Amino acid sequence: MQTVCPCCDLIIDIPRIIAKQMAICPHCHHKLCEADVNHDSRIVALSFSALLMLLSSMFYPFISFSSSGITQTITLPDAARILFNYDSELLGLFIDLSIIALPMGLLLILIPLHLGVLKTLPEGIARRLLKFTLALEPWIMSEIFLIGVLVSMVKIMSLADISFGASFWAYVGFVILYIAALVHLNRPRLWAQIKPVKILEGADNAKRAIDENIKACHVCHQLCTGDICQRCHTKTHIRNPYSVQKATAWLITSVICYIPANVLPIMHTTSLGDESPSTLIGGVITLWKSGSYPIAAIIFLASVVVPLAKAFVLSFLCIMVTKPANRHTKSYTRIYQLTEFIGKWSMIDVFVVAILVALVQLGNLMSVTPGLGIVFFTVMVLCQMMAAHAFDPRLLWDSPKNKISENKA
């Protein structure tokens, strides 16, 4: 199979690999692909089971909160619905989409895709459907929401009695089955059902695509020399246009949002009529003082250290694209891959606030309302995800004499 490494731009002719093997780029050690194994029946079974679990988690009690004889029980959709009641429409919509609507949509599409529907649909419709499906995955945050639920329980366990309902365990099952389905997802096989990959004549193995004026489609990975991918009809570029400029703009926006996200309260807690605001750092300190050291460390790393580290790393990488490749470039590429992977895990605190707001509603006895800081925090994390997505790691490997202006890519 002919491909181009998406991280270092090396043209590679991958030999046939068998089950449990994977192809690794010899230049930057990026994972290119795994064996072309047919997991269609397994993915259909996992997706169908995950869909049943997700539907089951929406109609039964999710978590119950009891304090001083008063009990509050919520369902999964309540996490977003109550945020709408507090005029946090943006946050409520984001939660509804990321933990319910998008995963449900992805599962509903995966089932017919692996039953062979791509072979029966007109090519244009099949192409758009597959592109839409694969674009959903980065924005689904079900596993992060589940971790956020557990963290929120630790925060309030000392204040009241907590019990998990049937919906919670159904959602745990959904997350496990959903991750298992994605692990077996074979993207090249799906694209081959629409149109087999076409071997590009004249592409020399072990040379960089930029030196041969070859473009690799970022959607289906077909190699071509034209401006439009022959297989998925996506516009192609030798390098992502204005990559550094876009990444810098998103990064600056995230840094601007980081300040109010840490200064303004992310939530307000009312206990016996006494209201107290809570910031990100304040929540970490409270957890630490209460003895929840592991949870405090997780929140501090995910909500304070990681956003700062991501901003520093992306800024550093934007500067390093102006330098020639050297022996450290492989390390820079791995750092970028790690930064992109952990991008959405900073959303843990957003889901913690959402659960607390939905669950702790006991009138004047005790209640939690969202603060403006959590809105800025959500926007900050989304901007950092967009910055990492906009950055083109292949620029790190380009030598100054061969660099192509991003405006012309």
Salt bridges, closest charged atoms under 4 A:
ASP9 OD2 - ARG239 NH2 2.96
GLU34 OE2 - LYS31 NZ 2.74
ASP36 OD1 - ARG189 NH1 3.40
ASP78 OD1 - ARG81 NH2 2.83
GLU123 OE2 - ARG127 NH1 3.52
GLU123 OE2 - LYS195 NZ 3.55
GLU137 OE1 - ARG187 NH2 2.49
GLU143 OE2 - LYS344 NZ 3.75
ASP204 OD2 - LYS207 NZ 3.62
GLU212 OE2 - LYS207 NZ 3.84
ASP227 OD1 - LYS215 NZ 2.73
GLU275 OE2 - HIS268 ND1 3.40
ASP392 OD2 - ARG394 NH2 2.82
ASP398 OD1 - ARG208 NH2 2.85
ASP398 OD1 - ARG239 NH2 2.88
